[in-house]
Amino acid sequence: MAKVLILLFFATLALGIPVAFTMGIAGMAAILVDGALNPLIIPQRMYGGIDSFPLMAVPFFILASELMTACGLTTALLRFANDLVGHIRGGLGHVNVLVSMLFAGISGSALADAAGPSAIVMRMMRRAGYEANYAGALSAATATIGPIIPPSILMVVYAIADSRVTVAGLFLAGILPGLLLGLSLAAANHFVSVRHDYRGRTHRASASEILSSGIAAGPAILMPAIILGGILAGVFTPTEAGAVATAYALVLGLGRRTLSMSALYRVLVRAAVTTSSVLIIVAMASIFGWLLTYAQIPQTLAGAISGLTQEPLAVLFLLAGFALVCGLFIDTLPALIILTPVLSPIAAQFGIDPLQFAMMLVLNLTIGMITPPVGPVLFVIATVGRLRLEGLSRAVLPLLAAELIVLLLVILMPAVSTVVPRFFGFAN
């Protein structure tokens, strides 16, 4: 059964069939070949995969992100970032990084960032004389900060798949790696800017201008603080935090009179479509992941790794390499749902900290979003910027190297993932 499941999955994936349906087709075929399983287990597992109270946070965070974007706060974030760092060498590149870090606290999604603020800054960079492929590559790379800095949709899904961690713990674990990711991309942008003589704007913003733009962007910056603050204070759960964020964004849009009824309707439609695509992937991946466990793939893989090494760090490197290869060919969300129940027990068996492993896996698969041949963020940027994927893939390599350095730090230094959660009492 395991051979049919895996071979058919990759065969249908190679044919270009959407990943949600490849998992369903492979799962159905494996059940029929096995003969011992009732096909009715498919709808049962699909329903069980999405019948989760914590998963309700996903549509709330998606809707909150859409509402904040519709309120026009992206422009305010851009102005604030430009006032802060636009004057230094490679200024617009640093603006790109900073805006993505700020927007990550609103969207929690790389694709939302790539299609929104990153795409806007990319066009600004091209008008300012930056090489088109580099502007696109930096925009793609900075978009990957979205799933790392809380709130993160991927971390909500991970916490559902691995009972050893909580959503709040994962949110806190993502803060330091997210900041390191931003700093590494800013450093890479600096070196590229020195090499190509990309200068910042001639006018340096005054303190009053920075204060003014900061106040305008304040409502957007405040949202992640409300989410994390409420969770840490015990006022509400992560799911309730999503609802609070949605209510906050709605009140903000109506109060500022930037959200009309027609705009609200479009926001609801976009959020419903995005949520539906996420939930069907979660449902199908639940079947696929359960079948992998039923076929004892985790035990087989753990046995193979045990035969190679008993050293936890070496095991973590092996798991990271395996996840990195999977991220090249499978979209991030289904890969996360499939790999978590398979690899997490192996990490636990070798005594690897659950938060460290979670951050390694999430960061690993997020990096896969800018690596060909799948690289969904690259495809979004290539489409929006009308760029050739080949040139974009070459330009992203130095930025990819910067992100891999952060991944290496997460693997080598558990404290990168655990120090913040431990400070707030969310780690062992």
C-alpha positions in Angstrom: 0.0 0.0 0.0 2.8 2.4 0.9 4.4 2.0 -2.5 1.1 2.8 -4.3 0.4 5.8 -2.1 3.8 7.4 -2.6 4.3 6.5 -6.3 0.9 7.6 -7.3 1.2 10.8 -5.4 4.3 11.9 -7.2 3.1 10.6 -10.5 -0.1 12.7 -10.3 1.9 15.6 -9.0 4.2 15.4 -12.0 1.2 15.6 -14.3 0.3 19.0 -12.9 -2.8 17.9 -11.0 -3.5 20.2 -8.0 -1.8 18.9 -4.9 -5.1 18.6 -2.9 -6.5 16.2 -5.6 -3.2 14.3 -5.9 -3.4 13.4 -2.2 -7.0 12.3 -2.6 -6.4 10.2 -5.7 -3.3 8.5 -4.1 -5.2 7.9 -0.9 -8.2 6.4 -2.6 -6.1 4.1 -4.7 -4.0 3.0 -1.7 -7.2 2.1 0.3 -8.6 0.1 -2.6 -5.3 -1.8 -3.1 -5.0 -2.5 0.6 -8.5 -4.1 0.8 -8.6 -4.1 4.6 -9.7 -0.5 4.9 -13.2 0.7 4.3 -13.4 3.5 1.7 -15.8 5.4 4.0 -12.7 6.2 6.1 -12.0 8.9 3.5 -14.9 11.3 4.3 -14.5 10.5 8.0 -10.8 11.5 7.9 -11.6 14.6 5.7 -14.2 15.8 8.2 -11.9 14.9 11.2 -9.1 16.9 9.7 -11.0 20.1 9.6 -13.2 19.5 12.7 -10.9 21.4 15.0 -11.6 24.5 17.1 -8.0 25.8 16.8 -8.3 25.6 13.0 -11.1 28.2 13.2 -8.2 30.7 13.7 -7.2 30.3 10.1 -10.3 31.9 8.4 -10.3 34.6 11.0 -6.7 35.5 10.4 -7.3 35.4 6.6 -10.3 37.7 6.9 -8.4 40.1 9.2 -5.6 40.3 6.7 -8.0 41.0 3.9 -9.8 43.7 5.9 -6.5 45.4 6.9 -5.4 45.5 3.3 -8.7 46.9 2.2 -8.4 49.6 4.8 -5.5 51.1 2.9 -3.0 50.5 5.7 -0.4 48.9 3.3 0.3 52.4 2.0 0.8 53.7 5.5 3.2 50.9 6.3 5.2 51.7 3.1 5.5 55.4 4.0 6.6 54.6 7.5 9.2 52.1 6.3 10.5 54.5 3.7 10.8 57.3 6.3 12.8 55.0 8.6 15.3 53.3 6.2 14.7 54.8 2.7 17.7 57.1 2.9 20.4 54.4 3.5 22.3 52.6 0.8 19.9 50.2 -1.0 17.1 52.1 0.7 14.1 50.6 -1.2 15.5 47.1 -0.7 15.5 47.7 3.0 12.0 49.2 2.8 11.0 45.9 1.1 12.4 43.9 4.0 10.9 46.2 6.7 7.4 46.3 5.1 7.3 42.6 4.9 8.3 42.2 8.5 5.5 44.7 9.5 3.0 43.1 7.2 3.8 39.7 8.5 2.1 40.7 11.8 -1.1 41.3 9.8 -1.2 38.5 7.1 0.7 35.5 8.3 1.0 34.5 4.7 3.8 34.6 2.1 1.5 34.7 -0.9 -0.5 37.6 0.5 2.7 39.5 1.1 4.0 38.7 -2.4 0.8 39.8 -4.1 0.5 42.9 -1.9 3.2 45.1 -0.4 6.1 43.2 -1.8 4.7 43.6 -5.3 4.2 47.4 -4.7 7.8 47.9 -3.5 9.1 45.8 -6.4 7.6 48.3 -8.8 9.0 51.2 -6.8 12.5 49.6 -7.0 12.3 49.1 -10.7 11.3 52.7 -11.3 14.3 53.8 -9.1 16.7 51.9 -11.3 17.1 48.5 -9.5 17.6 45.6 -11.8 14.2 44.0 -12.5 15.1 40.4 -11.6 16.8 41.5 -8.4 13.8 43.6 -7.4 11.5 40.6 -8.0 13.9 38.2 -6.2 14.1 40.4 -3.1 10.3 40.8 -3.1 9.9 37.1 -3.2 12.5 36.4 -0.5 11.0 39.0 1.9 7.5 37.6 1.4 8.7 34.4 3.2 9.0 36.3 6.4 5.1 36.3 6.5 4.7 32.7 7.8 7.4 33.0 10.4 6.6 36.2 12.3 3.3 35.8 14.2 0.5 35.4 13.6 1.2 32.6 11.2 -1.3 30.4 9.5 1.3 27.6 9.0 2.0 27.6 12.8 -1.7 27.2 13.5 -1.9 24.2 11.2 1.3 22.8 12.6 0.0 23.0 16.2 -3.1 21.0 15.1 -0.9 18.3 13.6 1.5 18.0 16.5 0.0 17.9 20.0 3.3 18.5 21.7 3.2 22.2 20.9 0.7 25.0 21.3 -0.2 27.8 18.9 0.9 30.4 21.4 4.2 28.6 21.9 4.8 28.5 18.2 3.9 32.2 17.7 6.5 33.1 20.3 9.0 30.7 18.8 8.7 32.5 15.5 9.7 35.9 16.7 13.5 35.6 16.9 13.8 33.5 13.7 11.6 36.0 11.9 13.8 38.9 13.0 16.9 37.0 12.0 15.4 36.3 8.6 14.7 40.1 8.1 18.2 41.0 9.2 19.8 38.4 7.0 17.9 39.7 3.9 18.8 43.3 4.8 22.5 42.3 5.0 22.3 40.5 1.6 20.5 43.6 0.2 23.3 45.8 1.5 26.1 43.8 -0.2 24.2 43.7 -3.5 23.5 47.4 -3.2 27.2 48.2 -2.6 28.1 46.0 -5.6 25.6 47.7 -8.0 25.7 51.1 -6.4 22.0 51.2 -5.4 21.6 54.3 -3.4 18.9 55.5 -1.0 16.7 58.5 -1.4 18.5 61.9 -1.1 16.1 63.3 1.4 16.3 61.9 5.0 13.0 62.0 6.9 12.9 64.3 9.9 11.8 63.1 13.3 8.4 64.8 12.8 7.9 63.0 9.5 8.8 59.6 11.0 6.4 60.3 13.9 3.6 61.3 11.6 4.0 58.3 9.3 4.4 56.1 12.4 1.1 57.3 13.8 -0.6 56.7 10.5 0.8 53.1 10.4 0.1 52.6 14.1 -3.2 50.8 13.8 -1.6 48.1 11.5 1.4 47.7 13.8 -0.9 47.5 16.8 -2.8 44.4 15.6 -0.1 41.8 16.2 0.6 43.4 19.6 -3.1 42.9 20.4 -3.1 39.3 19.3 0.1 38.3 21.2 -0.6 40.5 24.2 -4.1 39.0 24.6 -2.8 35.4 24.3 0.0 35.9 26.7 -2.2 37.7 29.2 -4.7 34.8 29.1 -7.5 37.1 27.9 -8.3 34.9 24.9 -7.1 31.8 23.0 -5.4 31.9 19.6 -8.7 31.2 17.9 -10.4 33.9 19.8 -7.4 36.2 19.0 -8.3 35.6 15.3 -11.8 36.7 15.9 -10.7 39.8 17.9 -8.2 40.7 15.1 -11.1 40.5 12.6 -13.4 42.7 14.7 -10.5 45.2 15.2 -9.9 45.4 11.5 -13.6 45.7 10.7 -14.1 48.5 13.3 -10.9 50.2 12.0 -12.1 50.1 8.4 -15.6 51.4 9.2 -14.3 54.0 11.6 -11.8 55.4 9.1 -14.5 55.2 6.4 -12.1 53.4 4.1 -14.2 50.3 3.9 -17.4 50.6 1.8 -20.1 47.9 1.7 -19.0 46.9 -1.8 -15.4 46.6 -0.7 -16.5 44.6 2.3 -18.4 42.2 0.0 -15.2 41.7 -2.1 -13.2 41.1 1.0 -15.6 38.5 2.2 -15.5 36.7 -1.1 -11.7 36.7 -1.3 -11.4 35.5 2.3 -14.0 32.7 1.6 -12.1 31.5 -1.5 -8.8 31.5 0.3 -10.2 29.7 3.3 -11.8 27.1 1.1 -8.6 26.3 -0.7 -6.8 26.0 2.7 -9.4 23.8 4.2 -9.6 21.4 1.2 -5.8 21.0 1.4 -6.0 20.3 5.1 -8.8 17.8 4.6 -7.0 15.9 1.9 -3.7 16.0 3.6 -5.3 14.6 6.7 -6.2 11.4 4.7 -2.7 11.2 3.2 -0.9 11.7 6.5 -3.1 9.2 8.3 -2.4 6.6 5.6 1.4 7.2 5.9 1.1 6.6 9.6 -1.1 3.5 9.0 1.6 2.1 6.6 4.2 2.7 9.4 6.3 5.1 7.3 7.4 7.0 10.4 8.7 3.8 12.1 10.4 2.7 8.9 12.1 6.1 8.5 13.1 6.2 12.2 14.6 2.8 11.9 16.6 3.8 8.8 17.9 7.0 10.6 18.8 5.0 13.7 20.9 2.8 11.5 22.9 5.8 10.4 23.3 7.8 13.6 22.1 8.2 17.2 23.3 11.8 17.5 20.3 14.2 17.8 22.1 17.0 15.8 22.9 14.7 13.0 19.3 13.4 13.0 18.0 17.0 12.8 20.3 17.7 9.8 19.0 14.6 8.1 15.3 15.6 8.8 16.1 19.1 7.6 17.6 17.8 4.4 14.6 15.6 3.8 12.2 18.4 4.4 14.1 20.7 2.1 13.9 18.3 -0.7 10.2 17.7 -0.2 9.7 21.5 -0.2 11.2 21.7 -3.7 8.3 19.7 -5.1 5.3 20.0 -2.8 3.5 23.1 -1.8 4.2 24.4 1.7 0.8 23.7 3.4 0.2 20.1 2.3 3.9 19.4 2.9 3.6 20.6 6.4 0.5 18.5 7.1 2.0 15.4 5.6 5.5 15.7 7.1 4.6 16.8 10.6 3.0 13.4 11.8 5.8 11.5 10.0 8.9 13.5 11.2 7.8 14.9 14.6 7.7 11.4 16.3 11.2 10.8 15.0 12.4 14.1 16.4 10.8 13.2 19.8 12.5 9.8 19.8 15.9 11.5 19.6 15.1 14.1 22.2 14.9 17.1 19.9 13.0 20.1 21.4 9.6 20.2 19.8 9.6 24.0 19.3 13.1 23.8 17.7 11.9 21.0 15.3 8.7 22.9 14.5 10.6 26.1 13.6 13.1 24.1 11.5 10.3 22.4 9.6 8.2 25.6 9.1 11.2 27.7 8.1 12.5 24.9 5.8 9.2 24.6 3.9 8.8 28.3 3.8 12.2 28.6 2.1 10.8 26.1 -0.4 8.3 28.7 -1.5 11.1 30.6 -3.4 12.9 27.5 -4.8 12.1 26.1 -8.2 10.5 24.0 -9.6 7.4 24.7 -7.5 8.3 28.0 -5.7 4.7 29.5 -5.6 6.0 32.9 -4.4 8.4 33.0 -7.4 5.4 32.4 -9.7 3.4 35.1 -8.1 6.2 37.6 -8.4 7.0 36.6 -12.0 3.3 37.0 -12.9 2.9 40.4 -11.2 6.2 41.8 -12.4 6.1 40.2 -15.8 9.4 38.6 -15.3 10.9 35.4 -16.7 11.2 32.6 -14.1 14.7 31.7 -15.2 16.2 35.1 -14.5 14.2 35.4 -11.3 15.5 32.0 -10.0 19.1 33.1 -10.6 18.7 36.4 -8.9 17.1 34.8 -5.8 20.2 32.6 -5.1 22.2 35.0 -2.8 19.0 35.8 -0.9 18.3 32.1 -0.6 21.8 31.6 0.8 21.0 34.3 3.5 17.8 32.4 4.5 19.7 29.1 4.6 22.1 30.7 7.1 19.1 31.4 9.4 17.9 27.8 9.0 21.4 26.7 10.0 21.2 28.8 13.1 17.8 27.3 14.0 19.3 23.8 13.7 22.6 24.5 15.5 21.2 26.7 18.3 17.9 25.5 20.0 17.8 28.8 21.9 16.9 30.7 18.7 13.5 28.9 18.8 13.1 28.4 22.5 14.4 31.4 24.4 11.3 33.6 23.8 8.7 30.9 24.5 10.6 29.8 27.6 10.7 33.4 28.9 6.9 33.5 28.8 6.4 30.0 30.1 5.5 28.3 26.9 8.5 25.9 26.6 9.9 23.1 28.7 
